């Protein structure tokens, strides 16, 4: 049995995750003298986490209905 999250809940989780990770990255860069390369690597790691969850079909984003496929 796989764990699935509904499309609307997935969209909300992804939005909260993106906002929280951006906030953490900006806060981290502000408090330390981190290089831009470290910020880029950290951002890529955060994106890979979401990508893996989508590929494993745990998150099922609907992109708030913006990318609806036409059903026949």
C-alpha positions in Angstrom: 0.0 0.0 0.0 1.5 3.3 -1.1 0.9 6.5 0.8 -0.8 9.1 -1.5 -1.7 12.7 -0.7 -4.6 14.4 -2.5 -3.8 16.9 -5.3 -5.0 19.9 -3.4 -3.1 19.0 -0.3 0.0 18.3 -2.4 -0.2 21.7 -3.9 -0.5 23.3 -0.5 2.3 21.3 1.0 4.6 22.2 -2.0 3.8 25.9 -1.6 4.5 25.9 2.1 7.7 23.9 1.5 9.0 26.3 -1.1 8.2 29.4 1.0 9.8 27.8 4.1 13.0 26.7 2.3 13.4 30.1 0.7 13.0 31.7 4.1 15.6 29.3 5.6 18.0 29.9 2.8 17.8 33.7 3.0 18.0 33.6 6.8 21.0 31.3 6.6 22.8 33.5 4.1 22.1 36.6 6.2 23.4 35.1 9.4 26.5 33.6 8.0 28.9 34.6 5.3 27.9 31.7 3.0 29.1 31.6 -0.5 26.5 31.8 -3.4 27.6 28.3 -4.5 26.6 26.9 -1.1 23.2 28.6 -1.5 22.7 27.1 -4.9 23.7 23.6 -3.7 21.3 23.9 -0.8 18.5 25.0 -3.1 19.2 22.1 -5.5 19.0 19.7 -2.5 15.6 21.1 -1.5 14.3 20.8 -5.0 15.5 17.2 -5.3 13.6 16.3 -2.2 10.3 17.5 -3.7 11.1 15.9 -7.1 11.7 12.5 -5.4 8.4 12.8 -3.5 6.6 13.6 -6.8 8.3 10.7 -8.7 7.4 8.3 -5.9 3.8 9.4 -6.3 3.6 10.4 -2.6 2.8 14.0 -3.7 0.3 14.3 -6.6 0.4 18.0 -7.5 -2.4 19.4 -9.6 -0.7 22.8 -9.8 -3.9 24.4 -8.6 -5.7 23.3 -11.8 -3.4 25.3 -14.1 -2.1 22.2 -16.0 -5.2 20.2 -16.4 -4.9 17.5 -19.1 -7.9 17.1 -21.4 -9.7 13.8 -20.5 -11.5 12.0 -23.3 
